[in-house]
Amino acid sequence: MSRPMALAQMAIARPSPALVASNLPFDLGAFDPTTRRAAEYLLRPDLAFPVLPAAVAEVMALANSPEANFRDVDRVVRQDAVVAARVL
């Protein structure tokens, strides 16, 4: 399948912003303009949040664990070069 065709099919599969807004349990018009713009942006059907690397998710889990220590975090960070570079 060609790239333009694939993109066209993806566009067809996404609901329109008006449809998304109409299915909300609250009225966006009730918010102040800044909050409304932020909500409209975050509720866009084409918005995709980046996925956290597995190492970041594991460090977050370790941070919430009372049994974890710095060596555990160090072990996880060393396994992911991008995360290690950001930590440094």
N, CA, C and O atoms as a DFTB+ gen file, in Angstrom:
352 C
 N C O
     1  1       0.855      -1.179       0.000
     2  2       0.000       0.000       0.000
     3  2       0.895       1.234       0.000
     4  3       1.885       1.294       0.729
     5  1       0.543       2.202      -0.811
     6  2       1.345       3.416      -0.890
     7  2       1.161       4.263       0.370
     8  3       0.147       4.156       1.060
     9  1       2.145       5.098       0.656
    10  2       2.090       5.935       1.855
    11  2       0.903       6.895       1.839
    12  3       0.217       7.015       2.855
    13  1       0.624       7.602       0.698
    14  2      -0.548       8.492       0.706
    15  2      -1.851       7.744       0.966
    16  3      -2.739       8.252       1.650
    17  1      -1.960       6.538       0.420
    18  2      -3.182       5.749       0.637
    19  2      -3.300       5.355       2.106
    20  3      -4.382       5.423       2.690
    21  1      -2.169       4.941       2.703
    22  2      -2.195       4.562       4.116
    23  2      -2.569       5.752       4.989
    24  3      -3.344       5.608       5.935
    25  1      -2.023       6.932       4.680
    26  2      -2.358       8.127       5.457
    27  2      -3.830       8.497       5.293
    28  3      -4.477       8.922       6.250
    29  1      -4.356       8.335       4.083
    30  2      -5.769       8.637       3.840
    31  2      -6.653       7.692       4.648
    32  3      -7.663       8.122       5.205
    33  1      -6.296       6.430       4.719
    34  2      -7.094       5.480       5.490
    35  2      -7.019       5.792       6.980
    36  3      -8.012       5.652       7.695
    37  1      -5.852       6.213       7.449
    38  2      -5.731       6.585       8.865
    39  2      -6.611       7.788       9.164
    40  3      -7.241       7.847      10.220
    41  1      -6.662       8.758       8.236
    42  2      -7.482       9.949       8.447
    43  2      -8.954       9.587       8.495
    44  3      -9.717      10.181       9.256
    45  1      -9.356       8.619       7.692
    46  2     -10.755       8.197       7.673
    47  2     -11.114       7.508       8.986
    48  3     -12.230       7.662       9.481
    49  1     -10.179       6.751       9.550
    50  2     -10.461       5.980      10.756
    51  2     -10.560       6.839      12.009
    52  3     -11.134       6.399      13.005
    53  1     -10.017       8.046      11.986
    54  2     -10.030       8.898      13.173
    55  2     -11.339       9.668      13.275
    56  3     -11.842      10.163      12.266
    57  1     -11.886       9.773      14.453
    58  2     -13.101      10.576      14.611
    59  2     -12.780      12.059      14.502
    60  3     -11.657      12.482      14.778
    61  1     -13.742      12.823      14.112
    62  2     -13.544      14.264      13.985
    63  2     -13.472      14.890      15.377
    64  3     -14.022      14.341      16.332
    65  1     -12.792      16.045      15.498
    66  2     -12.745      16.721      16.803
    67  2     -14.136      17.052      17.328
    68  3     -14.372      17.003      18.535
    69  1     -15.062      17.390      16.425
    70  2     -16.431      17.696      16.863
    71  2     -17.092      16.464      17.470
    72  3     -17.813      16.568      18.462
    73  1     -16.847      15.296      16.874
    74  2     -17.419      14.056      17.412
    75  2     -16.821      13.748      18.773
    76  3     -17.534      13.343      19.691
    77  1     -15.530      13.935      18.906
    78  2     -14.884      13.700      20.198
    79  2     -15.463      14.641      21.249
    80  3     -15.801      14.210      22.351
    81  1     -15.579      15.928      20.910
    82  2     -16.111      16.916      21.852
    83  2     -17.555      16.614      22.222
    84  3     -17.965      16.855      23.358
    85  1     -18.331      16.089      21.276
    86  2     -19.741      15.817      21.566
    87  2     -19.920      14.615      22.488
    88  3     -20.983      14.455      23.088
    89  1     -18.908      13.777      22.608
    90  2     -19.007      12.586      23.462
    91  2     -18.388      12.780      24.838
    92  3     -18.271      11.825      25.606
    93  1     -17.989      14.008      25.155
    94  2     -17.393      14.272      26.459
    95  2     -18.475      14.391      27.528
    96  3     -19.589      14.829      27.242
    97  1     -18.146      13.999      28.763
    98  2     -19.130      14.115      29.841
    99  2     -19.247      15.529      30.397
   100  3     -19.907      15.738      31.415
   101  1     -18.614      16.501      29.743
   102  2     -18.676      17.891      30.189
   103  2     -18.672      18.796      28.963
   104  3     -18.339      18.362      27.860
   105  1     -19.041      20.039      29.164
   106  2     -19.105      21.017      28.083
   107  2     -17.830      21.836      28.069
   108  3     -17.519      22.524      29.041
   109  1     -17.079      21.764      26.958
   110  2     -15.837      22.530      26.865
   111  2     -16.086      24.031      26.931
   112  3     -15.210      24.780      27.363
   113  1     -17.255      24.478      26.515
   114  2     -17.576      25.899      26.535
   115  2     -17.682      26.470      27.929
   116  3     -17.648      27.688      28.102
   117  1     -17.809      25.612      28.928
   118  2     -17.935      26.087      30.309
   119  2     -16.598      26.509      30.898
   120  3     -16.560      27.137      31.957
   121  1     -15.502      26.173      30.227
   122  2     -14.173      26.496      30.740
   123  2     -13.705      27.855      30.245
   124  3     -14.213      28.379      29.253
   125  1     -12.733      28.416      30.944
   126  2     -12.131      29.664      30.477
   127  2     -11.388      29.369      29.164
   128  3     -11.081      28.208      28.893
   129  1     -11.097      30.371      28.356
   130  2     -10.506      30.143      27.028
   131  2      -9.189      29.363      27.046
   132  3      -8.957      28.530      26.170
   133  1      -8.337      29.618      28.018
   134  2      -7.048      28.919      28.071
   135  2      -7.252      27.441      28.360
   136  3      -6.654      26.593      27.698
   137  1      -8.082      27.124      29.331
   138  2      -8.357      25.729      29.667
   139  2      -9.046      25.032      28.510
   140  3      -8.742      23.878      28.206
   141  1      -9.978      25.728      27.858
   142  2     -10.685      25.142      26.717
   143  2      -9.709      24.815      25.582
   144  3      -9.784      23.737      24.992
   145  1      -8.786      25.750      25.273
   146  2      -7.810      25.495      24.203
   147  2      -6.906      24.310      24.558
   148  3      -6.598      23.478      23.706
   149  1      -6.490      24.245      25.816
   150  2      -5.641      23.129      26.242
   151  2      -6.399      21.805      26.135
   152  3      -5.849      20.811      25.662
   153  1      -7.649      21.790      26.570
   154  2      -8.452      20.569      26.491
   155  2      -8.690      20.168      25.037
   156  3      -8.608      18.987      24.700
   157  1      -8.982      21.132      24.182
   158  2      -9.197      20.823      22.762
   159  2      -7.934      20.240      22.146
   160  3      -8.001      19.311      21.341
   161  1      -6.787      20.784      22.522
   162  2      -5.526      20.272      21.998
   163  2      -5.284      18.844      22.474
   164  3      -4.938      17.973      21.675
   165  1      -5.464      18.599      23.767
   166  2      -5.202      17.272      24.319
   167  2      -6.214      16.227      23.864
   168  3      -5.913      15.033      23.875
   169  1      -7.398      16.654      23.469
   170  2      -8.432      15.718      23.040
   171  2      -8.441      15.484      21.528
   172  3      -9.292      14.755      21.018
   173  1      -7.494      16.100      20.809
   174  2      -7.436      15.896      19.362
   175  2      -7.232      14.415      19.072
   176  3      -6.388      13.773      19.697
   177  1      -7.997      13.866      18.129
   178  2      -7.847      12.443      17.827
   179  2      -6.506      12.100      17.178
   180  3      -6.082      10.946      17.227
   181  1      -5.838      13.069      16.579
   182  2      -4.564      12.777      15.916
   183  2      -3.364      12.972      16.836
   184  3      -2.226      12.782      16.407
   185  1      -3.596      13.346      18.088
   186  2      -2.503      13.559      19.029
   187  2      -2.058      12.207      19.579
   188  3      -2.871      11.436      20.089
   189  1      -0.782      11.933      19.472
   190  2      -0.233      10.680      19.991
   191  2       0.852      11.013      21.009
   192  3       1.841      11.669      20.679
   193  1       0.669      10.571      22.215
   194  2       1.669      10.801      23.241
   195  2       2.820       9.821      23.039
   196  3       2.588       8.663      22.694
   197  1       4.056      10.267      23.248
   198  2       5.186       9.349      23.094
   199  2       5.162       8.283      24.185
   200  3       4.675       8.506      25.293
   201  1       5.690       7.147      23.843
   202  2       5.743       6.032      24.781
   203  2       7.023       6.153      25.602
   204  3       8.097       6.425      25.066
   205  1       6.889       5.945      26.903
   206  2       8.068       5.979      27.776
   207  2       8.930       4.744      27.509
   208  3       8.404       3.650      27.306
   209  1      10.240       4.917      27.507
   210  2      11.098       3.730      27.410
   211  2      10.852       2.817      28.611
   212  3      10.482       3.278      29.691
   213  1      11.059       1.542      28.409
   214  2      10.837       0.573      29.484
   215  2      11.699       0.898      30.700
   216  3      11.269       0.706      31.837
   217  1      12.907       1.387      30.464
   218  2      13.797       1.718      31.580
   219  2      13.205       2.825      32.447
   220  3      13.325       2.784      33.672
   221  1      12.571       3.805      31.825
   222  2      11.964       4.898      32.587
   223  2      10.808       4.367      33.432
   224  3      10.666       4.727      34.600
   225  1       9.992       3.519      32.838
   226  2       8.878       2.934      33.590
   227  2       9.393       2.111      34.766
   228  3       8.808       2.131      35.849
   229  1      10.488       1.389      34.550
   230  2      11.039       0.579      35.638
   231  2      11.629       1.456      36.742
   232  3      11.475       1.150      37.924
   233  1      12.299       2.538      36.366
   234  2      12.842       3.465      37.376
   235  2      11.706       4.099      38.177
   236  3      11.817       4.275      39.390
   237  1      10.616       4.441      37.493
   238  2       9.466       5.011      38.204
   239  2       8.899       4.002      39.197
   240  3       8.525       4.368      40.312
   241  1       8.836       2.736      38.797
   242  2       8.348       1.700      39.714
   243  2       9.301       1.547      40.900
   244  3       8.866       1.387      42.040
   245  1      10.597       1.599      40.619
   246  2      11.575       1.503      41.702
   247  2      11.467       2.694      42.653
   248  3      11.627       2.540      43.864
   249  1      11.198       3.870      42.111
   250  2      11.072       5.065      42.944
   251  2       9.908       4.944      43.926
   252  3       9.930       5.539      45.004
   253  1       8.905       4.179      43.550
   254  2       7.740       3.992      44.423
   255  2       7.872       2.784      45.337
   256  3       6.981       2.511      46.141
   257  1       8.972       2.066      45.217
   258  2       9.158       0.868      46.028
   259  2      10.033       1.180      47.244
   260  3      11.150       1.672      47.087
   261  1       9.544       0.902      48.442
   262  2      10.352       1.183      49.631
   263  2      11.572       0.255      49.740
   264  3      12.528       0.588      50.441
   265  1      11.556      -0.880      49.075
   266  2      12.671      -1.829      49.138
   267  2      13.781      -1.502      48.144
   268  3      14.889      -2.022      48.274
   269  1      13.510      -0.658      47.163
   270  2      14.502      -0.349      46.129
   271  2      15.597       0.552      46.685
   272  3      15.366       1.351      47.593
   273  1      16.785       0.409      46.125
   274  2      17.888       1.277      46.522
   275  2      18.549       1.848      45.264
   276  3      18.141       1.544      44.144
   277  1      19.568       2.676      45.467
   278  2      20.211       3.336      44.341
   279  2      20.867       2.337      43.396
   280  3      20.911       2.580      42.190
   281  1      21.368       1.241      43.900
   282  2      21.988       0.226      43.025
   283  2      20.970      -0.346      42.051
   284  3      21.308      -0.622      40.900
   285  1      19.741      -0.526      42.485
   286  2      18.692      -1.012      41.583
   287  2      18.451      -0.013      40.456
   288  3      18.346      -0.396      39.291
   289  1      18.366       1.256      40.805
   290  2      18.160       2.303      39.802
   291  2      19.357       2.355      38.862
   292  3      19.185       2.462      37.647
   293  1      20.560       2.281      39.408
   294  2      21.771       2.299      38.604
   295  2      21.777       1.148      37.597
   296  3      22.131       1.344      36.435
   297  1      21.394      -0.026      38.030
   298  2      21.358      -1.202      37.149
   299  2      20.416      -0.967      35.970
   300  3      20.746      -1.301      34.832
   301  1      19.250      -0.395      36.242
   302  2      18.262      -0.156      35.176
   303  2      18.747       0.928      34.220
   304  3      18.644       0.776      33.002
   305  1      19.276       2.017      34.765
   306  2      19.719       3.136      33.923
   307  2      20.868       2.708      33.021
   308  3      20.934       3.139      31.869
   309  1      21.761       1.885      33.510
   310  2      22.896       1.428      32.698
   311  2      22.449       0.584      31.508
   312  3      23.188       0.468      30.530
   313  1      21.274       0.000      31.569
   314  2      20.788      -0.844      30.476
   315  2      20.272      -0.031      29.295
   316  3      20.132      -0.576      28.200
   317  1      19.990       1.238      29.478
   318  2      19.443       2.073      28.409
   319  2      20.361       3.276      28.204
   320  3      20.434       4.160      29.058
   321  1      21.060       3.306      27.071
   322  2      22.051       4.354      26.812
   323  2      21.414       5.740      26.747
   324  3      22.005       6.706      27.229
   325  1      20.227       5.860      26.164
   326  2      19.567       7.167      26.049
   327  2      19.186       7.695      27.422
   328  3      19.407       8.870      27.718
   329  1      18.626       6.856      28.249
   330  2      18.256       7.266      29.609
   331  2      19.517       7.605      30.401
   332  3      19.537       8.596      31.131
   333  1      20.557       6.804      30.270
   334  2      21.800       7.077      30.983
   335  2      22.379       8.429      30.566
   336  3      22.871       9.183      31.406
   337  1      22.320       8.733      29.276
   338  2      22.857      10.013      28.795
   339  2      22.051      11.172      29.363
   340  3      22.622      12.208      29.706
   341  1      20.743      11.016      29.468
   342  2      19.910      12.074      30.014
   343  2      20.151      12.280      31.496
   344  3      20.110      13.408      31.987
   345  1      20.403      11.189      32.212
   346  2      20.657      11.281      33.646
   347  2      21.967      12.009      33.896
   348  3      22.084      12.810      34.824
   349  1      22.950      11.718      33.053
   350  2      24.264      12.360      33.214
   351  2      24.154      13.814      32.824
   352  3      25.142      14.546      32.883
